[in-house]
């Protein structure tokens, strides 16, 4: 444990940010898994894709993942839906 006051604060702030980032990332992963299981079952639709892309966008907006990585992930999800539908 740090002795300096500013270092103590940094530890607290880092813990809060880490928790927030993990929550956002976990929610995104859960939504992606839900989408993938729906694809496997043949029940995926544009509405579910939209919700999944929204979760990915939220993670990118909060800085949990890079903007380009989010766009790549969304494109791949849309491609998988089009592949199963077409």
PyMOL Python script that loads the backbone (N, CA, C, O; Angstrom):
from pymol import cmd

cmd.read_pdbstr("""\
ATOM      1  N   UNK A   1       0.846  -1.190   0.000  1.00  0.00           N
ATOM      2  CA  UNK A   1       0.000   0.000   0.000  1.00  0.00           C
ATOM      3  C   UNK A   1       0.886   1.246   0.000  1.00  0.00           C
ATOM      4  O   UNK A   1       1.841   1.330   0.772  1.00  0.00           O
ATOM      5  N   UNK A   2       0.569   2.212  -0.866  1.00  0.00           N
ATOM      6  CA  UNK A   2       1.400   3.415  -0.947  1.00  0.00           C
ATOM      7  C   UNK A   2       1.242   4.313   0.281  1.00  0.00           C
ATOM      8  O   UNK A   2       0.213   4.303   0.956  1.00  0.00           O
ATOM      9  N   UNK A   3       2.285   5.082   0.542  1.00  0.00           N
ATOM     10  CA  UNK A   3       2.283   6.016   1.673  1.00  0.00           C
ATOM     11  C   UNK A   3       1.892   7.423   1.245  1.00  0.00           C
ATOM     12  O   UNK A   3       1.340   8.184   2.040  1.00  0.00           O
ATOM     13  N   UNK A   4       2.170   7.770   0.011  1.00  0.00           N
ATOM     14  CA  UNK A   4       1.921   9.121  -0.477  1.00  0.00           C
ATOM     15  C   UNK A   4       0.434   9.277  -0.798  1.00  0.00           C
ATOM     16  O   UNK A   4      -0.197   8.387  -1.369  1.00  0.00           O
ATOM     17  N   UNK A   5      -0.103  10.436  -0.414  1.00  0.00           N
ATOM     18  CA  UNK A   5      -1.529  10.679  -0.531  1.00  0.00           C
ATOM     19  C   UNK A   5      -2.020  10.574  -1.981  1.00  0.00           C
ATOM     20  O   UNK A   5      -3.070   9.985  -2.234  1.00  0.00           O
ATOM     21  N   UNK A   6      -1.281  11.132  -2.916  1.00  0.00           N
ATOM     22  CA  UNK A   6      -1.697  11.099  -4.319  1.00  0.00           C
ATOM     23  C   UNK A   6      -1.653   9.674  -4.869  1.00  0.00           C
ATOM     24  O   UNK A   6      -2.480   9.299  -5.700  1.00  0.00           O
ATOM     25  N   UNK A   7      -0.690   8.887  -4.404  1.00  0.00           N
ATOM     26  CA  UNK A   7      -0.590   7.493  -4.843  1.00  0.00           C
ATOM     27  C   UNK A   7      -1.755   6.669  -4.298  1.00  0.00           C
ATOM     28  O   UNK A   7      -2.262   5.779  -4.981  1.00  0.00           O
ATOM     29  N   UNK A   8      -2.179   6.966  -3.068  1.00  0.00           N
ATOM     30  CA  UNK A   8      -3.334   6.289  -2.478  1.00  0.00           C
ATOM     31  C   UNK A   8      -4.582   6.583  -3.313  1.00  0.00           C
ATOM     32  O   UNK A   8      -5.389   5.695  -3.588  1.00  0.00           O
ATOM     33  N   UNK A   9      -4.720   7.859  -3.711  1.00  0.00           N
ATOM     34  CA  UNK A   9      -5.862   8.245  -4.534  1.00  0.00           C
ATOM     35  C   UNK A   9      -5.814   7.538  -5.887  1.00  0.00           C
ATOM     36  O   UNK A   9      -6.836   7.067  -6.385  1.00  0.00           O
ATOM     37  N   UNK A  10      -4.632   7.467  -6.470  1.00  0.00           N
ATOM     38  CA  UNK A  10      -4.502   6.810  -7.781  1.00  0.00           C
ATOM     39  C   UNK A  10      -4.930   5.343  -7.696  1.00  0.00           C
ATOM     40  O   UNK A  10      -5.561   4.828  -8.619  1.00  0.00           O
ATOM     41  N   UNK A  11      -4.591   4.672  -6.600  1.00  0.00           N
ATOM     42  CA  UNK A  11      -4.985   3.270  -6.417  1.00  0.00           C
ATOM     43  C   UNK A  11      -6.505   3.159  -6.381  1.00  0.00           C
ATOM     44  O   UNK A  11      -7.084   2.280  -7.019  1.00  0.00           O
ATOM     45  N   UNK A  12      -7.154   4.059  -5.628  1.00  0.00           N
ATOM     46  CA  UNK A  12      -8.611   4.039  -5.523  1.00  0.00           C
ATOM     47  C   UNK A  12      -9.272   4.305  -6.869  1.00  0.00           C
ATOM     48  O   UNK A  12     -10.212   3.612  -7.258  1.00  0.00           O
ATOM     49  N   UNK A  13      -8.770   5.317  -7.578  1.00  0.00           N
ATOM     50  CA  UNK A  13      -9.338   5.689  -8.873  1.00  0.00           C
ATOM     51  C   UNK A  13      -9.154   4.554  -9.875  1.00  0.00           C
ATOM     52  O   UNK A  13     -10.059   4.240 -10.648  1.00  0.00           O
ATOM     53  N   UNK A  14      -7.978   3.947  -9.853  1.00  0.00           N
ATOM     54  CA  UNK A  14      -7.691   2.842 -10.770  1.00  0.00           C
ATOM     55  C   UNK A  14      -8.615   1.659 -10.506  1.00  0.00           C
ATOM     56  O   UNK A  14      -9.095   1.027 -11.448  1.00  0.00           O
ATOM     57  N   UNK A  15      -8.866   1.357  -9.253  1.00  0.00           N
ATOM     58  CA  UNK A  15      -9.771   0.256  -8.914  1.00  0.00           C
ATOM     59  C   UNK A  15     -11.178   0.525  -9.430  1.00  0.00           C
ATOM     60  O   UNK A  15     -11.826  -0.374  -9.967  1.00  0.00           O
ATOM     61  N   UNK A  16     -11.659   1.770  -9.267  1.00  0.00           N
ATOM     62  CA  UNK A  16     -12.988   2.131  -9.747  1.00  0.00           C
ATOM     63  C   UNK A  16     -13.078   2.005 -11.267  1.00  0.00           C
ATOM     64  O   UNK A  16     -14.030   1.438 -11.802  1.00  0.00           O
ATOM     65  N   UNK A  17     -12.070   2.543 -11.947  1.00  0.00           N
ATOM     66  CA  UNK A  17     -12.072   2.493 -13.409  1.00  0.00           C
ATOM     67  C   UNK A  17     -11.972   1.060 -13.908  1.00  0.00           C
ATOM     68  O   UNK A  17     -12.614   0.689 -14.890  1.00  0.00           O
ATOM     69  N   UNK A  18     -11.162   0.255 -13.225  1.00  0.00           N
ATOM     70  CA  UNK A  18     -10.996  -1.142 -13.613  1.00  0.00           C
ATOM     71  C   UNK A  18     -12.315  -1.892 -13.485  1.00  0.00           C
ATOM     72  O   UNK A  18     -12.673  -2.679 -14.361  1.00  0.00           O
ATOM     73  N   UNK A  19     -13.037  -1.651 -12.397  1.00  0.00           N
ATOM     74  CA  UNK A  19     -14.331  -2.285 -12.177  1.00  0.00           C
ATOM     75  C   UNK A  19     -15.320  -1.878 -13.260  1.00  0.00           C
ATOM     76  O   UNK A  19     -16.039  -2.716 -13.805  1.00  0.00           O
ATOM     77  N   UNK A  20     -15.351  -0.588 -13.568  1.00  0.00           N
ATOM     78  CA  UNK A  20     -16.258  -0.067 -14.595  1.00  0.00           C
ATOM     79  C   UNK A  20     -15.948  -0.685 -15.957  1.00  0.00           C
ATOM     80  O   UNK A  20     -16.854  -1.112 -16.673  1.00  0.00           O
ATOM     81  N   UNK A  21     -14.670  -0.730 -16.305  1.00  0.00           N
ATOM     82  CA  UNK A  21     -14.269  -1.302 -17.592  1.00  0.00           C
ATOM     83  C   UNK A  21     -14.623  -2.782 -17.681  1.00  0.00           C
ATOM     84  O   UNK A  21     -15.085  -3.256 -18.720  1.00  0.00           O
ATOM     85  N   UNK A  22     -14.403  -3.514 -16.580  1.00  0.00           N
ATOM     86  CA  UNK A  22     -14.737  -4.942 -16.576  1.00  0.00           C
ATOM     87  C   UNK A  22     -16.231  -5.160 -16.750  1.00  0.00           C
ATOM     88  O   UNK A  22     -16.645  -6.084 -17.450  1.00  0.00           O
ATOM     89  N   UNK A  23     -17.049  -4.313 -16.117  1.00  0.00           N
ATOM     90  CA  UNK A  23     -18.498  -4.432 -16.233  1.00  0.00           C
ATOM     91  C   UNK A  23     -18.949  -4.198 -17.671  1.00  0.00           C
ATOM     92  O   UNK A  23     -19.776  -4.943 -18.197  1.00  0.00           O
ATOM     93  N   UNK A  24     -18.413  -3.179 -18.295  1.00  0.00           N
ATOM     94  CA  UNK A  24     -18.779  -2.852 -19.671  1.00  0.00           C
ATOM     95  C   UNK A  24     -18.328  -3.958 -20.616  1.00  0.00           C
ATOM     96  O   UNK A  24     -19.080  -4.371 -21.500  1.00  0.00           O
ATOM     97  N   UNK A  25     -17.100  -4.438 -20.430  1.00  0.00           N
ATOM     98  CA  UNK A  25     -16.569  -5.496 -21.290  1.00  0.00           C
ATOM     99  C   UNK A  25     -17.355  -6.784 -21.103  1.00  0.00           C
ATOM    100  O   UNK A  25     -17.623  -7.494 -22.072  1.00  0.00           O
ATOM    101  N   UNK A  26     -17.726  -7.091 -19.870  1.00  0.00           N
ATOM    102  CA  UNK A  26     -18.491  -8.292 -19.577  1.00  0.00           C
ATOM    103  C   UNK A  26     -19.874  -8.230 -20.214  1.00  0.00           C
ATOM    104  O   UNK A  26     -20.347  -9.217 -20.777  1.00  0.00           O
ATOM    105  N   UNK A  27     -20.520  -7.072 -20.127  1.00  0.00           N
ATOM    106  CA  UNK A  27     -21.843  -6.909 -20.730  1.00  0.00           C
ATOM    107  C   UNK A  27     -21.764  -7.074 -22.248  1.00  0.00           C
ATOM    108  O   UNK A  27     -22.643  -7.676 -22.864  1.00  0.00           O
ATOM    109  N   UNK A  28     -20.704  -6.535 -22.839  1.00  0.00           N
ATOM    110  CA  UNK A  28     -20.514  -6.660 -24.283  1.00  0.00           C
ATOM    111  C   UNK A  28     -20.318  -8.124 -24.675  1.00  0.00           C
ATOM    112  O   UNK A  28     -20.926  -8.602 -25.632  1.00  0.00           O
ATOM    113  N   UNK A  29     -19.469  -8.827 -23.933  1.00  0.00           N
ATOM    114  CA  UNK A  29     -19.205 -10.234 -24.238  1.00  0.00           C
ATOM    115  C   UNK A  29     -20.462 -11.081 -24.072  1.00  0.00           C
ATOM    116  O   UNK A  29     -20.706 -11.988 -24.868  1.00  0.00           O
ATOM    117  N   UNK A  30     -21.258 -10.796 -23.049  1.00  0.00           N
ATOM    118  CA  UNK A  30     -22.491 -11.529 -22.818  1.00  0.00           C
ATOM    119  C   UNK A  30     -23.446 -11.337 -23.990  1.00  0.00           C
ATOM    120  O   UNK A  30     -24.065 -12.290 -24.463  1.00  0.00           O
ATOM    121  N   UNK A  31     -23.558 -10.093 -24.453  1.00  0.00           N
ATOM    122  CA  UNK A  31     -24.446  -9.802 -25.576  1.00  0.00           C
ATOM    123  C   UNK A  31     -23.963 -10.495 -26.849  1.00  0.00           C
ATOM    124  O   UNK A  31     -24.776 -10.990 -27.630  1.00  0.00           O
ATOM    125  N   UNK A  32     -22.659 -10.533 -27.062  1.00  0.00           N
ATOM    126  CA  UNK A  32     -22.101 -11.207 -28.240  1.00  0.00           C
ATOM    127  C   UNK A  32     -22.374 -12.708 -28.172  1.00  0.00           C
ATOM    128  O   UNK A  32     -22.725 -13.324 -29.179  1.00  0.00           O
ATOM    129  N   UNK A  33     -22.215 -13.295 -26.990  1.00  0.00           N
ATOM    130  CA  UNK A  33     -22.493 -14.725 -26.826  1.00  0.00           C
ATOM    131  C   UNK A  33     -23.967 -15.021 -27.089  1.00  0.00           C
ATOM    132  O   UNK A  33     -24.297 -16.035 -27.705  1.00  0.00           O
ATOM    133  N   UNK A  34     -24.852 -14.141 -26.627  1.00  0.00           N
ATOM    134  CA  UNK A  34     -26.282 -14.306 -26.860  1.00  0.00           C
ATOM    135  C   UNK A  34     -26.571 -14.281 -28.361  1.00  0.00           C
ATOM    136  O   UNK A  34     -27.373 -15.070 -28.860  1.00  0.00           O
ATOM    137  N   UNK A  35     -25.910 -13.365 -29.076  1.00  0.00           N
ATOM    138  CA  UNK A  35     -26.080 -13.264 -30.522  1.00  0.00           C
ATOM    139  C   UNK A  35     -25.567 -14.518 -31.221  1.00  0.00           C
ATOM    140  O   UNK A  35     -26.216 -15.038 -32.128  1.00  0.00           O
ATOM    141  N   UNK A  36     -24.404 -15.000 -30.798  1.00  0.00           N
ATOM    142  CA  UNK A  36     -23.808 -16.180 -31.430  1.00  0.00           C
ATOM    143  C   UNK A  36     -24.644 -17.437 -31.188  1.00  0.00           C
ATOM    144  O   UNK A  36     -24.766 -18.275 -32.081  1.00  0.00           O
ATOM    145  N   UNK A  37     -25.218 -17.579 -29.998  1.00  0.00           N
ATOM    146  CA  UNK A  37     -26.076 -18.739 -29.744  1.00  0.00           C
ATOM    147  C   UNK A  37     -27.360 -18.650 -30.562  1.00  0.00           C
ATOM    148  O   UNK A  37     -27.895 -19.668 -30.999  1.00  0.00           O
ATOM    149  N   UNK A  38     -27.852 -17.426 -30.767  1.00  0.00           N
ATOM    150  CA  UNK A  38     -29.042 -17.239 -31.599  1.00  0.00           C
ATOM    151  C   UNK A  38     -28.729 -17.590 -33.056  1.00  0.00           C
ATOM    152  O   UNK A  38     -29.570 -18.160 -33.750  1.00  0.00           O
ATOM    153  N   UNK A  39     -27.544 -17.256 -33.511  1.00  0.00           N
ATOM    154  CA  UNK A  39     -27.132 -17.616 -34.874  1.00  0.00           C
ATOM    155  C   UNK A  39     -27.052 -19.128 -35.006  1.00  0.00           C
ATOM    156  O   UNK A  39     -27.516 -19.699 -35.993  1.00  0.00           O
ATOM    157  N   UNK A  40     -26.462 -19.774 -34.008  1.00  0.00           N
ATOM    158  CA  UNK A  40     -26.325 -21.230 -34.043  1.00  0.00           C
ATOM    159  C   UNK A  40     -27.700 -21.910 -34.061  1.00  0.00           C
ATOM    160  O   UNK A  40     -27.875 -22.952 -34.694  1.00  0.00           O
ATOM    161  N   UNK A  41     -28.659 -21.317 -33.369  1.00  0.00           N
ATOM    162  CA  UNK A  41     -30.002 -21.881 -33.313  1.00  0.00           C
ATOM    163  C   UNK A  41     -30.855 -21.445 -34.501  1.00  0.00           C
ATOM    164  O   UNK A  41     -31.958 -21.952 -34.705  1.00  0.00           O
ATOM    165  N   UNK A  42     -30.329 -20.498 -35.285  1.00  0.00           N
ATOM    166  CA  UNK A  42     -31.074 -20.000 -36.439  1.00  0.00           C
ATOM    167  C   UNK A  42     -32.149 -19.004 -36.076  1.00  0.00           C
ATOM    168  O   UNK A  42     -33.093 -18.808 -36.841  1.00  0.00           O
ATOM    169  N   UNK A  43     -32.028 -18.371 -34.923  1.00  0.00           N
ATOM    170  CA  UNK A  43     -33.046 -17.428 -34.446  1.00  0.00           C
ATOM    171  C   UNK A  43     -32.570 -15.980 -34.464  1.00  0.00           C
ATOM    172  O   UNK A  43     -33.262 -15.096 -33.959  1.00  0.00           O
ATOM    173  N   UNK A  44     -31.397 -15.728 -35.039  1.00  0.00           N
ATOM    174  CA  UNK A  44     -30.852 -14.376 -35.043  1.00  0.00           C
ATOM    175  C   UNK A  44     -31.622 -13.500 -36.019  1.00  0.00           C
ATOM    176  O   UNK A  44     -32.032 -13.953 -37.089  1.00  0.00           O
ATOM    177  N   UNK A  45     -31.816 -12.235 -35.637  1.00  0.00           N
ATOM    178  CA  UNK A  45     -32.475 -11.284 -36.515  1.00  0.00           C
ATOM    179  C   UNK A  45     -31.791  -9.930 -36.418  1.00  0.00           C
ATOM    180  O   UNK A  45     -30.850  -9.754 -35.644  1.00  0.00           O
ATOM    181  N   UNK A  46     -32.265  -8.981 -37.200  1.00  0.00           N
ATOM    182  CA  UNK A  46     -31.649  -7.653 -37.254  1.00  0.00           C
ATOM    183  C   UNK A  46     -31.780  -6.930 -35.913  1.00  0.00           C
ATOM    184  O   UNK A  46     -30.917  -6.132 -35.549  1.00  0.00           O
ATOM    185  N   UNK A  47     -32.849  -7.206 -35.186  1.00  0.00           N
ATOM    186  CA  UNK A  47     -33.059  -6.551 -33.894  1.00  0.00           C
ATOM    187  C   UNK A  47     -31.982  -6.967 -32.887  1.00  0.00           C
ATOM    188  O   UNK A  47     -31.451  -6.135 -32.151  1.00  0.00           O
ATOM    189  N   UNK A  48     -31.672  -8.251 -32.868  1.00  0.00           N
ATOM    190  CA  UNK A  48     -30.633  -8.758 -31.967  1.00  0.00           C
ATOM    191  C   UNK A  48     -29.260  -8.243 -32.397  1.00  0.00           C
ATOM    192  O   UNK A  48     -28.420  -7.925 -31.555  1.00  0.00           O
ATOM    193  N   UNK A  49     -29.036  -8.164 -33.704  1.00  0.00           N
ATOM    194  CA  UNK A  49     -27.781  -7.614 -34.220  1.00  0.00           C
ATOM    195  C   UNK A  49     -27.621  -6.165 -33.784  1.00  0.00           C
ATOM    196  O   UNK A  49     -26.534  -5.742 -33.390  1.00  0.00           O
ATOM    197  N   UNK A  50     -28.703  -5.414 -33.857  1.00  0.00           N
ATOM    198  CA  UNK A  50     -28.677  -4.008 -33.464  1.00  0.00           C
ATOM    199  C   UNK A  50     -28.325  -3.854 -31.984  1.00  0.00           C
ATOM    200  O   UNK A  50     -27.539  -2.981 -31.619  1.00  0.00           O
ATOM    201  N   UNK A  51     -28.901  -4.694 -31.143  1.00  0.00           N
ATOM    202  CA  UNK A  51     -28.615  -4.644 -29.704  1.00  0.00           C
ATOM    203  C   UNK A  51     -27.156  -5.003 -29.429  1.00  0.00           C
ATOM    204  O   UNK A  51     -26.508  -4.405 -28.571  1.00  0.00           O
ATOM    205  N   UNK A  52     -26.655  -5.981 -30.164  1.00  0.00           N
ATOM    206  CA  UNK A  52     -25.267  -6.404 -29.989  1.00  0.00           C
ATOM    207  C   UNK A  52     -24.313  -5.313 -30.451  1.00  0.00           C
ATOM    208  O   UNK A  52     -23.318  -5.027 -29.785  1.00  0.00           O
ATOM    209  N   UNK A  53     -24.615  -4.710 -31.582  1.00  0.00           N
ATOM    210  CA  UNK A  53     -23.766  -3.624 -32.074  1.00  0.00           C
ATOM    211  C   UNK A  53     -23.810  -2.428 -31.134  1.00  0.00           C
ATOM    212  O   UNK A  53     -22.820  -1.711 -30.990  1.00  0.00           O
ATOM    213  N   UNK A  54     -24.946  -2.212 -30.498  1.00  0.00           N
ATOM    214  CA  UNK A  54     -25.063  -1.132 -29.514  1.00  0.00           C
ATOM    215  C   UNK A  54     -24.159  -1.366 -28.314  1.00  0.00           C
ATOM    216  O   UNK A  54     -23.539  -0.434 -27.801  1.00  0.00           O
ATOM    217  N   UNK A  55     -24.087  -2.620 -27.869  1.00  0.00           N
ATOM    218  CA  UNK A  55     -23.213  -2.954 -26.745  1.00  0.00           C
ATOM    219  C   UNK A  55     -21.748  -2.747 -27.119  1.00  0.00           C
ATOM    220  O   UNK A  55     -20.954  -2.278 -26.304  1.00  0.00           O
ATOM    221  N   UNK A  56     -21.397  -3.097 -28.354  1.00  0.00           N
ATOM    222  CA  UNK A  56     -20.021  -2.908 -28.831  1.00  0.00           C
ATOM    223  C   UNK A  56     -19.717  -1.411 -28.951  1.00  0.00           C
ATOM    224  O   UNK A  56     -18.634  -0.962 -28.576  1.00  0.00           O
ATOM    225  N   UNK A  57     -20.683  -0.642 -29.476  1.00  0.00           N
ATOM    226  CA  UNK A  57     -20.512   0.810 -29.581  1.00  0.00           C
ATOM    227  C   UNK A  57     -20.321   1.451 -28.213  1.00  0.00           C
ATOM    228  O   UNK A  57     -19.506   2.360 -28.052  1.00  0.00           O
ATOM    229  N   UNK A  58     -21.070   0.978 -27.241  1.00  0.00           N
ATOM    230  CA  UNK A  58     -20.982   1.537 -25.882  1.00  0.00           C
ATOM    231  C   UNK A  58     -19.583   1.293 -25.304  1.00  0.00           C
ATOM    232  O   UNK A  58     -19.002   2.167 -24.661  1.00  0.00           O
ATOM    233  N   UNK A  59     -19.058   0.090 -25.546  1.00  0.00           N
ATOM    234  CA  UNK A  59     -17.714  -0.222 -25.058  1.00  0.00           C
ATOM    235  C   UNK A  59     -16.677   0.674 -25.714  1.00  0.00           C
ATOM    236  O   UNK A  59     -15.729   1.115 -25.065  1.00  0.00           O
ATOM    237  N   UNK A  60     -16.859   0.942 -27.003  1.00  0.00           N
ATOM    238  CA  UNK A  60     -15.923   1.810 -27.716  1.00  0.00           C
ATOM    239  C   UNK A  60     -16.049   3.244 -27.227  1.00  0.00           C
ATOM    240  O   UNK A  60     -15.044   3.939 -27.076  1.00  0.00           O
ATOM    241  N   UNK A  61     -17.270   3.692 -26.978  1.00  0.00           N
ATOM    242  CA  UNK A  61     -17.495   5.061 -26.513  1.00  0.00           C
ATOM    243  C   UNK A  61     -16.898   5.286 -25.133  1.00  0.00           C
ATOM    244  O   UNK A  61     -16.419   6.379 -24.829  1.00  0.00           O
ATOM    245  N   UNK A  62     -16.926   4.254 -24.298  1.00  0.00           N
ATOM    246  CA  UNK A  62     -16.376   4.373 -22.946  1.00  0.00           C
ATOM    247  C   UNK A  62     -14.869   4.176 -22.916  1.00  0.00           C
ATOM    248  O   UNK A  62     -14.246   4.337 -21.867  1.00  0.00           O
ATOM    249  N   UNK A  63     -14.272   3.829 -24.052  1.00  0.00           N
ATOM    250  CA  UNK A  63     -12.826   3.670 -24.116  1.00  0.00           C
ATOM    251  C   UNK A  63     -12.338   2.301 -23.699  1.00  0.00           C
ATOM    252  O   UNK A  63     -11.141   2.114 -23.479  1.00  0.00           O
ATOM    253  N   UNK A  64     -13.243   1.336 -23.585  1.00  0.00           N
ATOM    254  CA  UNK A  64     -12.860  -0.017 -23.188  1.00  0.00           C
ATOM    255  C   UNK A  64     -12.172  -0.726 -24.348  1.00  0.00           C
ATOM    256  O   UNK A  64     -11.263  -1.532 -24.153  1.00  0.00           O
ATOM    257  N   UNK A  65     -12.624  -0.410 -25.558  1.00  0.00           N
ATOM    258  CA  UNK A  65     -11.976  -0.969 -26.746  1.00  0.00           C
ATOM    259  C   UNK A  65     -11.812   0.141 -27.775  1.00  0.00           C
ATOM    260  O   UNK A  65     -12.505   1.158 -27.727  1.00  0.00           O
ATOM    261  N   UNK A  66     -10.894  -0.066 -28.695  1.00  0.00           N
ATOM    262  CA  UNK A  66     -10.599   0.936 -29.713  1.00  0.00           C
ATOM    263  C   UNK A  66     -11.744   1.023 -30.714  1.00  0.00           C
ATOM    264  O   UNK A  66     -12.431   0.038 -30.985  1.00  0.00           O
ATOM    265  N   UNK A  67     -11.933   2.216 -31.253  1.00  0.00           N
ATOM    266  CA  UNK A  67     -13.015   2.481 -32.197  1.00  0.00           C
ATOM    267  C   UNK A  67     -12.944   1.556 -33.421  1.00  0.00           C
ATOM    268  O   UNK A  67     -13.964   1.024 -33.858  1.00  0.00           O
ATOM    269  N   UNK A  68     -11.757   1.371 -33.961  1.00  0.00           N
ATOM    270  CA  UNK A  68     -11.612   0.526 -35.150  1.00  0.00           C
ATOM    271  C   UNK A  68     -11.861  -0.943 -34.822  1.00  0.00           C
ATOM    272  O   UNK A  68     -12.417  -1.674 -35.642  1.00  0.00           O
ATOM    273  N   UNK A  69     -11.459  -1.377 -33.644  1.00  0.00           N
ATOM    274  CA  UNK A  69     -11.714  -2.754 -33.220  1.00  0.00           C
ATOM    275  C   UNK A  69     -13.218  -2.979 -33.088  1.00  0.00           C
ATOM    276  O   UNK A  69     -13.729  -4.040 -33.445  1.00  0.00           O
ATOM    277  N   UNK A  70     -13.919  -1.973 -32.572  1.00  0.00           N
ATOM    278  CA  UNK A  70     -15.376  -2.071 -32.435  1.00  0.00           C
ATOM    279  C   UNK A  70     -16.034  -2.152 -33.807  1.00  0.00           C
ATOM    280  O   UNK A  70     -16.942  -2.957 -34.017  1.00  0.00           O
ATOM    281  N   UNK A  71     -15.580  -1.328 -34.733  1.00  0.00           N
ATOM    282  CA  UNK A  71     -16.146  -1.349 -36.088  1.00  0.00           C
ATOM    283  C   UNK A  71     -15.886  -2.683 -36.772  1.00  0.00           C
ATOM    284  O   UNK A  71     -16.751  -3.203 -37.475  1.00  0.00           O
ATOM    285  N   UNK A  72     -14.703  -3.232 -36.568  1.00  0.00           N
ATOM    286  CA  UNK A  72     -14.368  -4.530 -37.157  1.00  0.00           C
ATOM    287  C   UNK A  72     -15.270  -5.627 -36.578  1.00  0.00           C
ATOM    288  O   UNK A  72     -15.765  -6.485 -37.309  1.00  0.00           O
ATOM    289  N   UNK A  73     -15.474  -5.587 -35.269  1.00  0.00           N
ATOM    290  CA  UNK A  73     -16.315  -6.590 -34.613  1.00  0.00           C
ATOM    291  C   UNK A  73     -17.758  -6.483 -35.103  1.00  0.00           C
ATOM    292  O   UNK A  73     -18.399  -7.503 -35.354  1.00  0.00           O
ATOM    293  N   UNK A  74     -18.273  -5.268 -35.241  1.00  0.00           N
ATOM    294  CA  UNK A  74     -19.642  -5.068 -35.719  1.00  0.00           C
ATOM    295  C   UNK A  74     -19.797  -5.571 -37.152  1.00  0.00           C
ATOM    296  O   UNK A  74     -20.808  -6.185 -37.494  1.00  0.00           O
ATOM    297  N   UNK A  75     -18.806  -5.312 -37.975  1.00  0.00           N
ATOM    298  CA  UNK A  75     -18.860  -5.762 -39.370  1.00  0.00           C
ATOM    299  C   UNK A  75     -18.864  -7.282 -39.448  1.00  0.00           C
ATOM    300  O   UNK A  75     -19.585  -7.865 -40.259  1.00  0.00           O
ATOM    301  N   UNK A  76     -18.067  -7.918 -38.612  1.00  0.00           N
ATOM    302  CA  UNK A  76     -18.010  -9.374 -38.617  1.00  0.00           C
ATOM    303  C   UNK A  76     -19.314  -9.991 -38.123  1.00  0.00           C
ATOM    304  O   UNK A  76     -19.748 -11.028 -38.625  1.00  0.00           O
ATOM    305  N   UNK A  77     -19.937  -9.347 -37.138  1.00  0.00           N
ATOM    306  CA  UNK A  77     -21.224  -9.837 -36.653  1.00  0.00           C
ATOM    307  C   UNK A  77     -22.288  -9.727 -37.744  1.00  0.00           C
ATOM    308  O   UNK A  77     -23.078 -10.650 -37.946  1.00  0.00           O
ATOM    309  N   UNK A  78     -22.302  -8.596 -38.443  1.00  0.00           N
ATOM    310  CA  UNK A  78     -23.269  -8.397 -39.518  1.00  0.00           C
ATOM    311  C   UNK A  78     -23.035  -9.400 -40.645  1.00  0.00           C
ATOM    312  O   UNK A  78     -23.981  -9.911 -41.246  1.00  0.00           O
ATOM    313  N   UNK A  79     -21.780  -9.669 -40.917  1.00  0.00           N
ATOM    314  CA  UNK A  79     -21.414 -10.630 -41.964  1.00  0.00           C
ATOM    315  C   UNK A  79     -21.912 -12.027 -41.599  1.00  0.00           C
ATOM    316  O   UNK A  79     -22.414 -12.756 -42.454  1.00  0.00           O
ATOM    317  N   UNK A  80     -21.768 -12.397 -40.318  1.00  0.00           N
ATOM    318  CA  UNK A  80     -22.236 -13.727 -39.871  1.00  0.00           C
ATOM    319  C   UNK A  80     -23.751 -13.831 -39.991  1.00  0.00           C
ATOM    320  O   UNK A  80     -24.276 -14.874 -40.382  1.00  0.00           O
ATOM    321  N   UNK A  81     -24.460 -12.744 -39.652  1.00  0.00           N
ATOM    322  CA  UNK A  81     -25.919 -12.770 -39.771  1.00  0.00           C
ATOM    323  C   UNK A  81     -26.330 -12.893 -41.231  1.00  0.00           C
ATOM    324  O   UNK A  81     -27.238 -13.660 -41.554  1.00  0.00           O
ATOM    325  N   UNK A  82     -25.680 -12.154 -42.109  1.00  0.00           N
ATOM    326  CA  UNK A  82     -25.997 -12.203 -43.538  1.00  0.00           C
ATOM    327  C   UNK A  82     -25.702 -13.590 -44.121  1.00  0.00           C
ATOM    328  O   UNK A  82     -26.418 -14.076 -44.997  1.00  0.00           O
ATOM    329  N   UNK A  83     -24.656 -14.202 -43.626  1.00  0.00           N
ATOM    330  CA  UNK A  83     -24.268 -15.534 -44.112  1.00  0.00           C
ATOM    331  C   UNK A  83     -25.331 -16.574 -43.748  1.00  0.00           C
ATOM    332  O   UNK A  83     -25.664 -17.439 -44.559  1.00  0.00           O
ATOM    333  N   UNK A  84     -25.861 -16.484 -42.521  1.00  0.00           N
ATOM    334  CA  UNK A  84     -26.876 -17.457 -42.088  1.00  0.00           C
ATOM    335  C   UNK A  84     -28.224 -17.177 -42.724  1.00  0.00           C
ATOM    336  O   UNK A  84     -28.984 -18.102 -43.011  1.00  0.00           O
ATOM    337  N   UNK A  85     -28.528 -15.891 -42.949  1.00  0.00           N
ATOM    338  CA  UNK A  85     -29.821 -15.514 -43.536  1.00  0.00           C
ATOM    339  C   UNK A  85     -29.840 -15.783 -45.036  1.00  0.00           C
ATOM    340  O   UNK A  85     -30.868 -16.158 -45.600  1.00  0.00           O
ATOM    341  N   UNK A  86     -28.687 -15.587 -45.674  1.00  0.00           N
ATOM    342  CA  UNK A  86     -28.632 -15.695 -47.132  1.00  0.00           C
ATOM    343  C   UNK A  86     -28.334 -17.058 -47.561  1.00  0.00           C
ATOM    344  O   UNK A  86     -28.251 -17.324 -48.760  1.00  0.00           O
TER     345      UNK A  86
END
""", "prot")
cmd.dss("prot")
cmd.show_as("cartoon", "prot")
cmd.util.cbc("prot")
cmd.orient("prot")
